[in-house]
Amino acid sequence: MDLFDLRSEIDGIDDEIVRLFCARMKVSESIAAYKKQQGLAIYDPDREAQKLMSLTAYVAEGLDVYIKALYEKIFELSRDYQSKATKGKFGLLGAHVGHSASPKVHALLGDYEYKLYSKKPEEVEAFLKTEDFDGLNVTMPYKQTVIPFCTQLSPAAQRIGSVNTLVRQSDGTLYGDNTDYFGFIYLLLRSDVAVKNKKAIILGNGGAAATVKVALNDLGVSACVTISRVGADNYEHLDQHFDAQIIVNATPVGMYPNNGDTLIDLSQFKSCEAVFDLINNPLRTQLLIQAESLGVLGMGGLYMLVAQAKRAGALFLGDVAAENGTKETLCSLTIDPQIERVAAAIKGDLENVVLIGMPGCGKTTVGRVLAGLTGREFFDTDEMIVAKTGQCIDHVFKEAGEAAFRKMETEVIRELSKKTGCVIATGGGVVLRAENQGMLRQNGVMVYLNRAIHALPTEGRPLSLSQGIEAIYRQRRHLYERWCDYEASALEGAAQSAAAIKELLKI
């Protein structure tokens, strides 16, 4: 037999090993279910020791040590698999949850199965009655819909009239809780904003708004007004509440894929001190971007998402007693290192790296290398315009003019602004339209790639040739500096520059 034949024989054996291993793990899953039902521990050291002894008893001398090592690993994997199987099946129920960050959050918080369930209103009842799950998070618009299917509610859920966490009890019935209460208070804690004796308005009248209202009242606001499309306190009479100091968006307005939408013009609220938007996709809604431009503190919903998820996960696994939903929660709450780490990790994964800077500074080359280093998708706004028009940038400028080009550029940015976890290289003149900044900041961290003027090429760059590189630099330098979150010097090579940016951003 030659080497090819021997390898073919090995491949056949490996295929059989994989088949048998999968069959073994399937039986392990059944054993885990039995142990869970009988209250038995997953780890049985006596059983493993006996098994190792029997497996090595008749093995040829010299192979027994390898068999022992192999099965010690198999036992370890089996215990891990059984542990996951006994932890249960969990997930998120909502109308449109396909782009939710919740699976990533729960994967970082705990070691259990977590799936997404997008259901139409008419499907919810059958799902709750027939689906095999051990616990669920519930999001818009079903936080109040699920209440009739619960045989028991936590004090928090009763007070608020909204449920965002369901736990299957031992008798098969559903227990409803509200971990959003905990999550929103954690968000306020991180903001370091004192809301006591201040006027607050809440945009929206659904389950999330109900939670926010109870939490703010517990924290001692002087007034808490719910703004909805109907009733006396509606969007047509917002002028009655322009004195609000705290504003909370508890609606899906501005959420992906409708990035850029907003219900209010924040500039009308002259007394506003802080804005909280419960949306976490995009990371910064238009409302938060406007708050930033006005110098008003703004916070998105990511930390609330992670905080409530940690609480929900603890309830799923029975690690904590049912939430009391009383003001004791407020007194005992402190910054949680795990919540902070997970939120930072999720933000790092979702945030786009947006490269801005002068024409010819190397944004495209560095961006492409950075994308390769970090495993991210890469986009170049100029390349996208070329693909859409079928013309080179120089030709677009000559035929359509700069104004038309800038309009095309903004439309491309509008498209890219909805993406997450990418590297985006922009054209040198992207900073000339203020609206581009808001769109890129929705999910982006801005890095100004700064290269010495004398090193900037001008060939094939119509504006650099017609206006002169020095004049362009004088016009745009302050914009690059104002737009950026970080400034990075272009180093000798693209690889070095990309590596420096990767280290700078800790990605």
C-alpha positions in Angstrom: 0.0 0.0 0.0 1.2 3.5 -0.8 0.8 6.7 1.3 -2.4 7.6 -0.5 -4.0 4.2 0.3 -2.9 4.5 3.9 -4.4 8.0 4.3 -7.6 6.8 2.7 -7.8 4.0 5.3 -7.2 6.6 8.0 -9.9 8.9 6.6 -12.4 6.0 6.7 -11.6 5.2 10.3 -11.9 8.9 11.2 -15.3 9.1 9.6 -16.4 6.2 11.7 -14.9 7.7 14.9 -16.8 10.9 14.3 -20.1 9.0 13.7 -19.6 7.0 16.9 -18.6 10.1 18.9 -21.8 11.9 17.8 -23.8 8.9 18.8 -22.1 8.8 22.1 -22.8 12.5 22.8 -26.5 11.9 21.9 -26.7 9.2 24.6 -24.9 11.6 27.0 -27.6 14.1 26.4 -30.3 11.5 27.4 -28.2 10.7 30.5 -28.1 14.4 31.3 -31.9 14.7 31.1 -32.2 11.6 33.4 -29.7 13.0 35.9 -31.5 16.4 35.9 -34.9 14.7 36.6 -33.4 12.6 39.4 -31.4 15.4 40.9 -28.0 13.6 40.2 -24.7 15.4 39.6 -23.2 15.5 36.1 -19.8 14.5 37.4 -19.4 11.0 38.6 -15.6 10.4 39.3 -16.1 6.8 40.4 -17.8 5.9 37.2 -15.1 7.6 35.1 -12.3 5.8 37.0 -14.0 2.4 36.6 -14.5 3.1 32.9 -10.8 4.0 32.4 -9.7 0.8 34.1 -11.9 -1.4 31.9 -10.9 0.5 28.7 -7.1 0.1 29.3 -7.2 -3.5 30.7 -6.9 -5.3 27.4 -5.1 -2.6 25.3 -1.7 -3.4 23.8 1.2 -2.3 25.9 2.2 1.2 25.1 -1.2 2.3 23.9 -2.9 2.3 27.3 -1.5 5.8 28.1 -2.9 7.2 24.9 -6.3 5.5 25.5 -6.3 7.0 29.0 -5.5 10.5 27.7 -8.1 10.2 24.9 -10.9 9.1 27.2 -10.1 11.7 29.9 -10.7 14.3 27.1 -13.9 12.5 26.0 -15.2 12.5 29.6 -14.4 16.2 29.9 -16.2 17.0 26.6 -19.2 14.8 27.7 -19.5 16.6 31.0 -19.4 20.0 29.2 -22.1 18.8 26.8 -24.3 17.4 29.5 -23.9 20.6 31.6 -25.1 22.7 28.7 -28.0 20.3 28.0 -29.2 20.5 31.6 -29.1 24.3 31.7 -32.0 24.5 29.4 -33.3 26.2 26.2 -33.7 29.9 26.2 -34.2 32.7 23.8 -35.7 36.0 22.8 -39.4 36.4 21.6 -40.4 39.5 19.6 -41.8 40.6 16.3 -38.5 41.4 14.5 -35.5 40.1 16.4 -33.3 38.9 13.6 -30.7 41.6 14.2 -30.7 41.5 18.0 -27.4 41.4 19.9 -29.0 39.3 22.7 -27.5 35.9 21.6 -24.0 37.5 21.7 -24.8 39.0 25.1 -26.0 35.8 26.6 -23.2 33.8 25.1 -20.7 36.1 27.0 -22.8 36.0 30.2 -23.6 32.3 30.5 -23.1 28.9 28.9 -26.5 28.0 27.7 -28.6 27.7 24.5 -30.1 31.0 23.4 -32.2 31.4 20.2 -34.2 34.1 18.4 -37.9 33.7 17.9 -39.6 36.3 15.6 -43.3 35.8 15.8 -46.4 37.5 14.4 -49.1 38.5 16.9 -51.3 35.7 15.9 -48.5 33.2 16.5 -47.6 34.1 20.0 -50.3 32.1 21.9 -49.5 28.8 20.1 -45.8 29.4 20.5 -46.1 30.0 24.3 -48.3 26.9 24.7 -46.4 24.5 22.5 -42.8 25.5 22.1 -40.2 23.6 24.1 -38.3 26.3 26.0 -37.2 26.8 29.6 -37.0 30.6 29.6 -37.4 33.6 27.4 -36.7 37.3 27.1 -39.6 39.2 25.6 -39.2 42.3 23.6 -41.4 44.7 21.6 -44.3 44.4 21.1 -45.1 41.5 23.4 -44.1 42.6 26.9 -47.8 43.0 27.8 -49.1 40.3 25.4 -47.5 37.5 27.4 -49.0 38.4 30.8 -52.2 36.4 30.5 -50.1 33.3 29.8 -48.3 33.6 33.2 -49.7 31.8 36.2 -47.4 34.0 38.5 -45.8 37.4 38.2 -43.0 38.9 40.2 -43.8 42.0 42.3 -41.9 44.1 39.7 -44.0 42.7 36.8 -47.2 43.3 38.8 -46.3 46.9 39.7 -45.2 47.7 36.1 -47.7 45.7 34.2 -45.0 44.5 31.8 -43.0 41.3 31.4 -39.7 40.9 29.7 -38.6 37.6 31.2 -40.4 34.3 31.3 -39.2 31.2 33.2 -40.7 27.8 32.9 -41.5 26.4 36.4 -41.2 22.8 37.5 -44.9 22.2 36.9 -44.7 23.5 33.4 -46.4 26.9 34.0 -44.8 30.3 33.2 -43.5 32.8 35.7 -43.2 36.4 34.5 -40.7 38.9 35.7 -39.4 42.3 34.6 -35.6 42.6 34.5 -35.8 45.8 32.4 -36.5 47.6 35.7 -33.0 46.4 36.9 -31.5 47.2 33.5 -32.8 50.8 33.3 -31.7 51.6 36.8 -28.3 50.3 36.0 -28.2 52.6 32.9 -29.0 55.6 35.1 -26.4 54.5 37.6 -23.7 54.5 34.8 -24.8 57.9 33.6 -24.2 59.4 37.1 -27.3 61.6 36.4 -29.4 62.6 39.5 -33.0 62.5 38.4 -34.6 63.2 41.8 -36.9 66.3 41.8 -36.5 66.7 38.0 -39.1 66.6 35.3 -38.9 63.6 32.9 -40.8 62.8 29.7 -41.0 59.3 28.2 -41.6 58.8 24.5 -43.9 55.8 24.0 -46.6 54.1 26.0 -45.7 50.4 25.6 -44.2 47.9 28.1 -40.7 49.5 28.0 -42.2 52.9 28.8 -44.2 51.5 31.7 -41.0 50.1 33.2 -39.2 53.4 32.8 -42.0 55.3 34.4 -42.0 53.1 37.5 -38.2 53.3 37.8 -38.1 57.1 37.5 -40.9 57.5 40.0 -39.1 55.2 42.4 -36.0 57.4 42.0 -38.1 60.5 43.0 -38.6 62.5 39.8 -40.9 65.5 40.3 -43.0 64.7 37.3 -43.0 61.9 34.8 -45.0 62.4 31.6 -45.7 59.7 29.0 -45.9 61.1 25.5 -47.9 59.1 23.0 -49.7 59.6 19.7 -53.0 59.8 21.4 -54.3 61.5 24.5 -53.6 65.0 26.0 -49.8 64.5 26.2 -49.1 63.8 22.5 -46.4 64.9 20.1 -48.6 67.7 18.8 -48.5 69.4 22.2 -44.9 68.8 23.1 -44.5 72.5 23.7 -46.2 72.0 27.1 -43.1 69.9 28.1 -40.2 71.8 26.6 -39.1 72.3 30.3 -38.3 68.5 30.7 -34.8 67.9 32.1 -34.8 64.1 31.4 -35.9 62.5 28.2 -36.3 58.8 27.5 -37.1 57.2 24.2 -38.9 54.0 24.8 -40.2 53.6 21.3 -38.6 51.7 18.3 -38.4 55.0 16.3 -34.8 55.3 15.1 -34.1 51.5 15.4 -32.5 49.5 12.6 -33.4 49.4 9.7 -35.0 52.9 10.1 -31.8 54.5 11.2 -32.0 58.3 11.3 -35.7 58.6 12.3 -36.5 60.6 15.4 -39.7 61.8 17.2 -38.5 65.1 18.5 -36.2 68.0 17.9 -34.0 68.1 21.0 -33.0 71.7 20.4 -36.5 72.8 21.6 -35.8 71.4 25.1 -33.6 74.1 26.5 -33.6 72.6 30.0 -32.7 69.1 29.0 -29.8 67.6 31.0 -29.8 64.0 29.8 -31.2 61.8 27.1 -31.6 58.0 27.3 -32.6 56.0 24.2 -33.4 52.3 25.0 -32.5 51.3 21.4 -29.2 49.5 21.0 -29.1 49.1 17.2 -27.7 51.5 16.0 -25.4 52.2 18.9 -26.1 55.9 18.6 -29.6 56.9 17.3 -30.2 60.2 15.6 -31.6 61.5 19.0 -28.3 60.7 20.7 -26.3 62.2 17.9 -28.3 65.4 18.2 -27.8 65.3 22.0 -24.0 65.0 21.4 -24.1 68.0 19.1 -25.9 70.1 21.7 -23.6 69.1 24.5 -26.3 67.1 26.3 -25.4 63.8 27.9 -26.8 60.9 25.9 -26.8 57.2 26.5 -28.0 54.3 24.3 -29.6 51.0 25.5 -26.6 48.7 25.3 -25.8 48.7 29.0 -29.4 48.3 29.9 -29.6 45.3 27.5 -26.6 43.7 29.1 -27.7 44.4 32.7 -31.2 43.1 32.2 -29.7 40.0 30.4 -27.5 39.2 33.3 -30.5 39.4 35.6 -32.6 37.3 33.2 -29.8 34.7 32.9 -29.6 34.3 36.7 -33.4 33.7 36.8 -33.1 31.2 33.9 -30.6 29.2 35.8 -32.2 29.6 39.2 -29.1 31.4 40.5 -31.1 34.1 42.2 -34.5 34.4 43.9 -37.3 36.1 42.0 -36.8 39.9 41.8 -38.7 41.8 44.5 -39.1 44.9 42.3 -38.9 47.2 45.3 -36.7 50.2 46.0 -34.2 48.0 47.8 -32.9 47.3 44.2 -31.9 50.9 43.9 -30.0 51.0 47.2 -27.9 47.9 46.6 -27.0 48.5 42.9 -23.3 49.1 42.0 -21.3 49.1 38.9 -20.9 45.4 37.9 -17.5 44.4 36.3 -19.0 41.6 34.3 -21.8 43.8 32.8 -19.1 46.4 32.0 -16.8 43.8 30.3 -19.6 42.3 28.2 -21.0 45.6 27.1 -17.6 46.8 26.1 -17.0 43.6 24.1 -20.4 43.8 22.3 -19.7 47.5 21.5 -16.3 46.6 20.2 -17.7 43.9 17.9 -20.5 46.1 16.6 -18.7 49.4 16.1 -17.5 50.2 12.7 -14.0 51.6 12.3 -14.3 54.7 10.0 -11.2 56.1 8.5 -11.2 59.8 7.5 -8.3 61.9 6.3 -6.8 63.7 3.3 -6.9 62.3 -0.2 -3.9 60.0 -0.6 -3.3 59.4 3.1 -3.7 55.7 2.7 -7.2 55.1 4.0 -8.1 52.4 1.5 -4.9 50.5 1.7 -4.7 50.7 5.5 -8.4 49.9 5.9 -8.1 46.8 3.8 -5.2 45.6 5.8 -7.0 46.4 9.1 -10.0 44.5 7.9 -7.8 41.5 7.3 -6.2 41.8 10.7 -9.5 41.9 12.5 -11.6 39.6 10.3 -14.0 42.5 9.4 -15.7 43.3 6.2 -14.2 46.2 4.3 -16.0 49.0 2.4 -14.5 52.0 0.5 -17.0 54.8 -0.4 -15.1 55.8 -3.6 -15.1 52.1 -4.7 -18.8 51.8 -4.1 -19.5 55.0 -6.2 -17.3 53.5 -9.0 -19.3 50.3 -8.8 -22.7 52.1 -8.9 -21.8 54.5 -11.7 -19.5 52.3 -13.8 -17.1 55.3 -14.0 -13.9 56.2 -12.3 -14.0 59.0 -9.7 -12.1 61.4 -12.0 -14.7 60.9 -14.7 -17.6 61.3 -12.3 -16.1 64.7 -11.2 -15.7 65.8 -14.8 -19.1 64.7 -16.1 -21.4 65.3 -13.1 -19.5 67.9 -11.0 -18.5 67.9 -7.4 -22.0 68.6 -6.0 -23.4 65.6 -7.7 -20.5 63.5 -6.5 -21.0 64.6 -2.9 -24.7 63.7 -3.2 -23.7 60.2 -4.4 -21.2 59.9 -1.5 -23.8 60.8 1.0 -26.2 58.1 -0.3 -23.4 55.5 -0.1 -22.7 56.6 3.5 -26.4 56.3 4.3 -26.3 52.7 3.2 -23.1 52.0 5.1 -24.2 53.6 8.3 -26.6 50.7 8.9 -23.8 48.2 8.9 -22.0 47.0 12.0 -18.6 45.5 12.7 -17.0 46.8 9.5 -14.0 48.9 8.4 -15.0 51.8 6.2 -12.6 54.0 4.2 -14.1 57.3 3.2 -13.2 59.9 0.6 -11.1 62.8 1.6 -14.0 65.2 1.2 -16.5 63.3 3.3 -16.2 65.9 6.0 -17.6 68.7 3.7 -21.2 67.6 4.4 -22.2 67.7 8.1 -25.0 65.1 7.6 -22.3 62.5 6.8 -20.9 62.8 10.3 -24.1 61.9 12.0 -24.7 58.9 9.8 -21.2 57.5 10.2 -21.3 58.0 14.0 -24.4 55.9 14.3 -22.3 52.8 14.5 -18.8 54.1 14.0 -15.7 55.2 15.8 -13.9 57.8 13.7 -10.1 57.6 13.1 -8.3 60.4 11.4 -5.4 59.0 9.5 -2.9 61.8 9.4 -0.1 61.9 6.8 2.4 64.7 6.2 1.3 67.0 3.3 4.5 66.5 1.3 3.9 62.7 1.3 0.3 63.0 -0.2 0.1 62.0 -3.9 -2.1 64.1 -6.3 -2.1 62.0 -9.4 -5.7 60.9 -10.4 -7.2 63.1 -7.7 -9.1 65.9 -9.5 -9.5 68.3 -6.5 -5.9 67.8 -5.3 -4.8 68.8 -8.8 -7.2 71.7 -9.4 -7.2 73.3 -5.9 -3.8 72.3 -4.6 -3.1 70.0 -1.7 -2.1 72.7 0.7 -5.4 74.6 0.1 -7.5 71.5 0.7 -5.6 70.7 3.9 -6.2 74.2 5.3 -9.9 73.9 4.5 -10.4 70.4 6.0 -7.9 69.9 8.8 -10.1 71.4 11.5 -13.0 69.2 10.3 -10.9 66.0 10.5 -9.9 66.9 14.0 -13.4 67.8 15.1 -15.0 64.7 13.6 -12.5 62.1 14.9 -12.5 60.1 18.1 -8.9 59.2 17.6 -6.0 60.5 15.5 -3.4 58.0 14.0 -0.3 59.0 12.2 0.3 57.2 8.9 3.4 55.1 9.4 5.9 53.8 7.0 3.8 51.0 5.7 0.1 50.1 5.6 0.7 47.0 7.8 2.3 49.1 10.5 -0.4 51.7 10.3 -3.2 49.1 10.5 -1.5 47.3 13.4 -1.2 50.6 15.3 -4.9 51.4 14.8 -5.8 47.9 15.9 -3.8 48.4 19.1 -5.2 51.9 19.6 -8.8 50.7 19.4 -8.2 47.4 21.2 -10.0 45.4 18.6 
